[in-house]
């Protein structure tokens, strides 16, 4: 029904804002990330998603299409409603959430508001094959949190998740792996190898 609303920000609240467009004030539920992108009294464009329930209609808004897409993915997970989805998007950026899902980081996902261990596991299970692996952002500490004993194949998967091709990832791991190296070291060495090749 609504793709976006373009207008002036009239109110900023803890979890919502009011944007005026054509003399109509629209209340829009938003994440902390979107709140950080807008300023009171300034013009902005908010991408929207209309939520329809039996007893209520509401708008959820996003400063980027990337955040809107992640919201739709999260909201598609069983038992994840709009409020929890917005809470997760207030906890981390869409790219970081994508990285947590791809790397199956249950511990990190569990820290989001309204998300326990079982819910985090369900999010990862239902979305890990739907995440755009070219549009995620691993934190510097994320690789160090990966289990040391994961296999060489999983090291290749980690490189693919970072955006490298399957063949490029396999070649780099084969070239860099040595006996006694843990997976984190293999990934770091492989990344250095790939980057050095690109500079030649």
C-alpha positions as CSV (number, residue, x, y, z in Angstrom):
1,X,0.0,0.0,0.0
2,X,2.8,2.4,1.0
3,X,6.3,2.1,-0.5
4,X,7.7,5.2,1.3
5,X,6.8,8.5,2.9
6,X,8.7,11.6,2.1
7,X,8.3,14.6,4.5
8,X,9.4,16.5,7.6
9,X,10.1,14.8,10.9
10,X,7.7,16.4,13.4
11,X,8.2,14.1,16.4
12,X,10.9,11.6,17.5
13,X,10.0,9.2,20.3
14,X,11.9,6.2,21.8
15,X,10.6,3.7,19.2
16,X,8.7,5.7,16.7
17,X,8.5,9.0,14.8
18,X,5.9,11.2,13.2
19,X,6.5,12.3,9.7
20,X,4.3,14.9,8.0
21,X,3.5,14.5,4.3
22,X,0.9,16.6,2.5
23,X,-0.5,17.9,5.8
24,X,-0.9,14.4,7.2
25,X,1.1,13.2,10.2
26,X,2.1,9.5,9.9
27,X,3.2,7.7,13.1
28,X,5.9,5.2,12.1
29,X,7.4,2.5,14.3
30,X,11.1,2.4,13.8
31,X,14.4,0.9,15.0
32,X,17.2,2.7,16.8
33,X,19.2,2.6,13.6
34,X,16.6,4.6,11.7
35,X,16.1,7.0,14.6
36,X,19.8,7.8,14.5
37,X,19.5,8.6,10.8
38,X,16.8,11.3,11.1
39,X,16.7,14.8,12.6
40,X,13.7,16.7,14.0
41,X,12.4,19.3,11.6
42,X,14.4,17.9,8.7
43,X,13.0,16.4,5.4
44,X,13.6,12.7,5.0
45,X,12.5,9.6,3.0
46,X,11.3,6.6,5.1
47,X,10.7,3.3,3.4
48,X,7.6,1.7,5.0
49,X,5.9,-1.6,5.6
50,X,2.2,-1.7,6.5
51,X,1.4,-4.2,9.3
52,X,-2.3,-5.3,9.3
53,X,-3.8,-7.2,12.2
54,X,-7.3,-8.0,13.2
55,X,-7.5,-5.2,15.7
56,X,-4.8,-2.8,14.4
57,X,-3.0,-1.3,11.5
58,X,0.4,0.3,11.8
59,X,3.4,1.4,9.8
60,X,7.0,0.3,10.3
61,X,9.6,2.5,8.8
62,X,13.2,2.3,7.7
63,X,15.8,4.8,6.6
64,X,17.3,2.3,4.1
65,X,15.9,-0.5,1.8
66,X,18.5,-2.7,3.3
67,X,17.0,-2.4,6.7
68,X,13.5,-2.9,5.3
69,X,14.6,-6.2,3.6
70,X,16.1,-7.5,6.8
71,X,13.0,-6.6,8.7
72,X,10.9,-8.6,6.2
73,X,13.2,-11.6,6.5
74,X,13.1,-11.5,10.3
75,X,9.3,-11.0,10.4
76,X,8.9,-14.0,8.1
77,X,10.4,-16.3,10.9
78,X,7.8,-18.1,12.9
79,X,6.9,-16.4,16.1
80,X,8.9,-13.3,15.2
81,X,6.5,-10.3,15.1
82,X,7.2,-6.7,14.0
83,X,8.1,-5.5,17.5
84,X,10.8,-8.2,18.0
85,X,12.1,-7.7,14.5
86,X,12.5,-3.9,15.1
87,X,14.2,-4.7,18.4
88,X,16.7,-6.9,16.6
89,X,17.4,-4.1,14.1
90,X,17.9,-1.8,17.1
91,X,20.5,-4.2,18.4
92,X,22.7,-4.4,15.3
93,X,22.9,-3.2,11.6
94,X,21.4,-5.4,8.9
95,X,24.9,-6.4,7.7
96,X,25.9,-7.5,11.2
97,X,22.7,-9.4,11.7
98,X,23.4,-11.2,8.4
99,X,26.8,-12.1,9.5
100,X,25.5,-13.5,12.8
101,X,23.1,-15.7,10.9
102,X,25.5,-16.9,8.2
103,X,28.2,-17.7,10.9
104,X,25.5,-19.4,13.0
105,X,26.4,-17.2,16.0
106,X,23.6,-18.1,18.4
107,X,25.4,-16.4,21.3
108,X,25.3,-13.0,19.5
109,X,21.8,-13.3,18.2
110,X,20.6,-14.3,21.7
111,X,21.7,-10.9,23.0
112,X,19.1,-9.0,20.9
113,X,16.0,-7.8,22.9
114,X,13.2,-10.4,23.0
115,X,15.4,-13.1,21.6
116,X,16.5,-16.1,23.7
117,X,18.7,-19.0,22.6
118,X,15.8,-21.0,21.1
119,X,14.5,-18.0,19.1
120,X,18.1,-17.3,17.9
121,X,18.5,-20.9,16.7
122,X,15.1,-20.7,14.9
123,X,16.1,-17.4,13.2
124,X,19.4,-18.9,12.0
125,X,17.8,-22.1,10.9
126,X,15.1,-20.4,8.8
127,X,17.2,-17.6,7.4
128,X,20.7,-18.8,6.8
129,X,20.0,-19.8,3.2
130,X,18.1,-16.6,2.5
131,X,20.8,-14.1,3.5
132,X,22.7,-12.2,0.7
133,X,26.2,-13.3,1.5
134,X,27.6,-10.4,-0.5
135,X,25.9,-7.9,1.8
136,X,27.0,-8.9,5.3
137,X,29.6,-7.5,7.7
138,X,31.8,-9.6,9.9
139,X,33.0,-7.8,13.0
140,X,36.8,-8.1,13.7
141,X,36.1,-10.2,16.8
142,X,33.6,-12.5,15.0
143,X,36.3,-14.7,13.4
144,X,38.0,-15.2,16.8
145,X,34.7,-16.5,18.2
146,X,34.5,-19.3,15.7
147,X,35.1,-22.8,17.2
148,X,38.7,-23.8,16.7
149,X,37.8,-27.4,15.7
150,X,35.6,-26.6,12.7
151,X,36.7,-28.3,9.6
152,X,38.6,-27.0,6.6
153,X,35.4,-27.0,4.6
154,X,33.8,-24.6,7.1
155,X,36.9,-22.3,6.6
156,X,36.1,-22.3,2.9
157,X,32.4,-21.5,3.7
158,X,33.5,-18.6,5.9
159,X,35.5,-17.1,2.9
160,X,32.6,-17.6,0.6
161,X,30.3,-15.8,3.1
162,X,32.8,-12.9,2.9
163,X,32.0,-12.6,-0.8
164,X,34.8,-14.6,-2.4
165,X,34.0,-17.3,-5.1
166,X,34.0,-20.9,-4.2
167,X,37.0,-21.7,-6.3
168,X,39.0,-18.7,-5.0
169,X,38.2,-19.7,-1.4
170,X,39.2,-23.3,-1.9
171,X,42.5,-22.4,-3.7
172,X,43.4,-19.9,-0.9
173,X,42.7,-22.5,1.9
174,X,44.6,-25.2,0.1
175,X,47.5,-22.8,-0.3
176,X,47.6,-21.5,3.2
177,X,46.6,-24.4,5.5
178,X,49.3,-26.1,7.5
179,X,49.3,-28.8,10.2
180,X,48.6,-27.4,13.6
181,X,46.8,-24.3,12.4
182,X,43.3,-23.6,13.7
183,X,40.5,-22.5,11.5
184,X,40.8,-18.8,12.5
185,X,44.4,-18.8,11.4
186,X,43.6,-20.5,8.1
187,X,40.9,-17.9,7.4
188,X,43.3,-14.9,8.2
189,X,46.1,-16.4,6.1
190,X,43.8,-17.1,3.3
191,X,42.4,-13.6,3.4
192,X,45.9,-12.1,3.3
193,X,46.8,-14.4,0.4
194,X,43.7,-13.4,-1.6
195,X,44.3,-9.7,-1.0
196,X,47.9,-10.0,-2.0
197,X,47.0,-11.7,-5.2
198,X,44.5,-8.9,-6.1
199,X,47.3,-6.3,-5.7
200,X,49.6,-8.0,-8.2
